[in-house]
């Protein structure tokens, strides 16, 4: 019974972690998140700085899917 309880607790913790994980993909120096349907959010920028042109379309570096950039996350250009 104790092993079953430990196992179920571990499964619950793993599931909870996955539910709160932020899924992010990259396209050049940009990181995107919240991709649903055909839209995504600019999550952060890790480039050199200066003038930045925000793309209107992002391509998921993992599966090649394309998304329209429809939002910019607060703090995307800080840090």
PyMOL commands that set and color helices and strands:
alter all, ss='L'
color gray80, all
select helices_A, chain A and resi 2-20
alter helices_A, ss='H'
color red, helices_A
select strands_A, chain A and resi 24-27+30-36+39-45+57-59+66-72
alter strands_A, ss='S'
color yellow, strands_A
deselect
rebuild
show_as cartoon
